[in-house]
Amino acid sequence: MIKNKICNICRKKFKPTAEGRVQIVKRKDKGKVELWVCPDCVPQVKDKLKEVGLRI
């Protein structure tokens, strides 16, 4: 059974196998933090990352 993920921007539930979704993993000293972005919010995130100088 695949557990649905929740978008960290719009709080909408979606499947982790959805096409166009983004998973961001931040590794820290005490483990890792996962951020999920649904396919609807990906364009907003890409624009913000371009401003910072990162790319997906």
FIMIKOL-984230 format. One record per atom (N, C-alpha, C): chain; residue number from 0; x, y, z; atom name. Coordinates in Angstrom, 1 decimal. Each point is the difference from the previous one (the first is absolute). Layout:
BEGIN
A | NUM | X | Y | Z | CA
...
end
This chain:
BEGIN
A | 0 | 0.8 | -1.2 | 0.0 | N
A | 0 | -0.8 | 1.2 | 0.0 | CA
A | 0 | 0.9 | 1.2 | 0.0 | C
A | 1 | -0.3 | 0.9 | -0.9 | N
A | 1 | 0.8 | 1.3 | -0.1 | CA
A | 1 | -0.7 | 1.1 | 0.8 | C
A | 2 | 0.7 | 0.6 | 0.8 | N
A | 2 | -0.5 | 1.1 | 0.9 | CA
A | 2 | 0.0 | 1.3 | -0.8 | C
A | 3 | -1.1 | 0.7 | 0.0 | N
A | 3 | -0.1 | 1.3 | -0.6 | CA
A | 3 | 0.9 | 1.0 | 0.7 | C
A | 4 | 0.6 | 0.9 | -0.8 | N
A | 4 | 0.8 | 1.1 | 0.6 | CA
A | 4 | -0.8 | 1.3 | 0.0 | C
A | 5 | 0.5 | 0.9 | 0.8 | N
A | 5 | -0.7 | 1.3 | 0.1 | CA
A | 5 | 1.0 | 1.1 | -0.5 | C
A | 6 | -0.5 | 0.9 | -0.9 | N
A | 6 | 0.8 | 1.0 | -0.5 | CA
A | 6 | 0.4 | 1.0 | 1.1 | C
A | 7 | 1.2 | 0.4 | 0.1 | N
A | 7 | 0.5 | 1.0 | 1.0 | CA
A | 7 | -0.4 | 1.4 | -0.3 | C
A | 8 | -0.6 | 0.2 | -1.2 | N
A | 8 | -0.3 | 1.4 | -0.4 | CA
A | 8 | -1.5 | 0.2 | 0.2 | C
A | 9 | -0.8 | -0.9 | -0.7 | N
A | 9 | -1.5 | 0.2 | 0.0 | CA
A | 9 | -0.7 | -1.0 | 0.9 | C
A | 10 | 0.7 | -0.9 | 0.6 | N
A | 10 | -0.6 | -1.0 | 1.0 | CA
A | 10 | -0.9 | -0.9 | -0.7 | C
A | 11 | 0.0 | -0.2 | -1.3 | N
A | 11 | -0.8 | -0.9 | -0.8 | CA
A | 11 | 0.6 | -1.4 | 0.1 | C
A | 12 | -0.8 | -1.1 | 0.1 | N
A | 12 | 0.5 | -1.3 | -0.1 | CA
A | 12 | 0.2 | -0.5 | -1.4 | C
A | 13 | 1.0 | -0.8 | -0.2 | N
A | 13 | 0.3 | -0.5 | -1.4 | CA
A | 13 | 0.8 | -1.3 | 0.2 | C
A | 14 | 0.0 | -0.8 | -1.1 | N
A | 14 | 0.8 | -1.3 | 0.0 | CA
A | 14 | 1.4 | 0.3 | -0.2 | C
A | 15 | 0.9 | -0.7 | 0.7 | N
A | 15 | 1.5 | 0.2 | -0.1 | CA
A | 15 | 0.5 | -0.4 | -1.4 | C
A | 16 | -0.8 | -0.7 | -0.8 | N
A | 16 | 0.4 | -0.4 | -1.3 | CA
A | 16 | -0.6 | 0.9 | -1.1 | C
A | 17 | -0.6 | 1.1 | 0.4 | N
A | 17 | -0.6 | 1.0 | -0.9 | CA
A | 17 | 1.0 | 0.5 | -0.9 | C
A | 18 | -0.3 | 0.2 | -1.3 | N
A | 18 | 1.0 | 0.5 | -0.9 | CA
A | 18 | 0.1 | 1.5 | 0.1 | C
A | 19 | 1.2 | 0.5 | 0.1 | N
A | 19 | 0.3 | 1.4 | 0.2 | CA
A | 19 | 0.2 | 0.5 | 1.4 | C
A | 20 | -0.1 | -0.9 | 1.0 | N
A | 20 | 0.2 | 0.4 | 1.4 | CA
A | 20 | 1.5 | 0.2 | 0.3 | C
A | 21 | 0.3 | 0.7 | 1.0 | N
A | 21 | 1.4 | 0.2 | 0.4 | CA
A | 21 | 0.1 | -0.4 | 1.5 | C
A | 22 | 1.1 | -0.7 | 0.2 | N
A | 22 | 0.3 | -0.4 | 1.4 | CA
A | 22 | 1.4 | 0.6 | 0.3 | C
A | 23 | 0.1 | 0.8 | 1.1 | N
A | 23 | 1.2 | 0.7 | 0.4 | CA
A | 23 | 0.4 | -0.6 | 1.3 | C
A | 24 | 1.3 | -0.5 | 0.0 | N
A | 24 | 0.5 | -0.7 | 1.2 | CA
A | 24 | 1.1 | 0.9 | 0.6 | C
A | 25 | -0.1 | 0.4 | 1.2 | N
A | 25 | 1.0 | 0.8 | 0.7 | CA
A | 25 | 0.6 | -0.9 | 1.0 | C
A | 26 | 1.3 | -0.3 | -0.1 | N
A | 26 | 0.7 | -0.8 | 0.9 | CA
A | 26 | 0.6 | 0.8 | 1.2 | C
A | 27 | -0.3 | -0.4 | 1.2 | N
A | 27 | 0.5 | 0.7 | 1.2 | CA
A | 27 | 0.8 | -0.9 | 0.8 | C
A | 28 | 0.6 | 0.5 | 1.1 | N
A | 28 | 0.8 | -0.8 | 0.9 | CA
A | 28 | -0.8 | -1.1 | 0.7 | C
A | 29 | -1.3 | 0.3 | 0.3 | N
A | 29 | -0.8 | -0.9 | 0.7 | CA
A | 29 | -1.0 | -0.7 | -0.9 | C
A | 30 | 0.2 | -0.2 | -1.2 | N
A | 30 | -0.9 | -0.6 | -0.9 | CA
A | 30 | -0.2 | 0.8 | -1.3 | C
A | 31 | -1.2 | -0.2 | -0.6 | N
A | 31 | -0.3 | 0.7 | -1.2 | CA
A | 31 | -1.5 | 0.5 | 0.1 | C
A | 32 | -0.2 | 1.1 | -0.8 | N
A | 32 | -1.3 | 0.6 | -0.1 | CA
A | 32 | -0.5 | -0.1 | -1.4 | C
A | 33 | -1.2 | -0.5 | -0.3 | N
A | 33 | -0.5 | -0.1 | -1.3 | CA
A | 33 | -1.1 | 1.0 | -0.2 | C
A | 34 | 0.1 | 0.7 | -1.1 | N
A | 34 | -1.0 | 1.0 | -0.4 | CA
A | 34 | -0.6 | -0.5 | -1.3 | C
A | 35 | -1.3 | 0.0 | -0.1 | N
A | 35 | -0.7 | -0.5 | -1.2 | CA
A | 35 | -0.8 | 1.2 | -0.7 | C
A | 36 | 0.1 | 0.1 | -1.3 | N
A | 36 | -0.7 | 1.0 | -0.7 | CA
A | 36 | -0.9 | -0.7 | -1.1 | C
A | 37 | -1.3 | 0.3 | 0.0 | N
A | 37 | -0.9 | -0.6 | -1.0 | CA
A | 37 | 0.2 | 0.6 | -1.4 | C
A | 38 | -0.5 | -0.7 | -1.0 | N
A | 38 | 0.2 | 0.4 | -1.4 | CA
A | 38 | -0.6 | 1.4 | -0.2 | C
A | 39 | -1.0 | 0.4 | 0.7 | N
A | 39 | -0.6 | 1.3 | -0.2 | CA
A | 39 | 0.9 | 1.2 | 0.5 | C
A | 40 | 0.8 | -0.3 | 1.0 | N
A | 40 | 0.8 | 1.1 | 0.6 | CA
A | 40 | 1.5 | 0.0 | -0.6 | C
A | 41 | 0.3 | -1.0 | -0.8 | N
A | 41 | 1.4 | -0.1 | -0.5 | CA
A | 41 | 0.4 | 1.3 | -0.8 | C
A | 42 | -0.8 | 0.6 | -0.8 | N
A | 42 | 0.4 | 1.2 | -0.7 | CA
A | 42 | 0.4 | 1.1 | 0.9 | C
A | 43 | -0.7 | 0.2 | 1.1 | N
A | 43 | 0.3 | 1.0 | 1.0 | CA
A | 43 | 1.4 | -0.2 | 0.6 | C
A | 44 | 0.2 | -1.3 | 0.4 | N
A | 44 | 1.3 | -0.4 | 0.6 | CA
A | 44 | 1.2 | 0.2 | -1.0 | C
A | 45 | -0.2 | -0.4 | -1.2 | N
A | 45 | 1.0 | 0.2 | -1.0 | CA
A | 45 | 0.4 | 1.4 | -0.2 | C
A | 46 | -1.0 | 0.9 | 0.0 | N
A | 46 | 0.3 | 1.5 | -0.1 | CA
A | 46 | 0.8 | 0.5 | 1.1 | C
A | 47 | -0.3 | -0.4 | 1.3 | N
A | 47 | 0.7 | 0.4 | 1.1 | CA
A | 47 | 1.4 | -0.5 | 0.1 | C
A | 48 | 0.2 | -1.3 | -0.5 | N
A | 48 | 1.3 | -0.6 | 0.0 | CA
A | 48 | 0.9 | 0.7 | -1.1 | C
A | 49 | -0.6 | 0.4 | -1.1 | N
A | 49 | 0.8 | 0.8 | -1.0 | CA
A | 49 | 0.5 | 1.3 | 0.6 | C
A | 50 | -0.8 | 0.7 | 0.8 | N
A | 50 | 0.4 | 1.2 | 0.6 | CA
A | 50 | 1.2 | -0.2 | 0.9 | C
A | 51 | 0.0 | -1.1 | 0.7 | N
A | 51 | 1.1 | -0.3 | 1.0 | CA
A | 51 | 1.2 | -0.5 | -0.8 | C
A | 52 | -0.2 | -0.6 | -1.1 | N
A | 52 | 1.2 | -0.5 | -0.8 | CA
A | 52 | 0.1 | -1.5 | 0.0 | C
A | 53 | -1.1 | -0.7 | 0.4 | N
A | 53 | 0.0 | -1.4 | 0.0 | CA
A | 53 | -0.9 | -0.5 | -1.2 | C
A | 54 | 0.2 | -1.3 | -0.4 | N
A | 54 | -0.9 | -0.5 | -1.0 | CA
A | 54 | -0.4 | -1.4 | 0.3 | C
A | 55 | -1.2 | -0.4 | -0.5 | N
A | 55 | -0.5 | -1.3 | 0.2 | CA
A | 55 | 0.3 | -0.8 | -1.3 | C
end
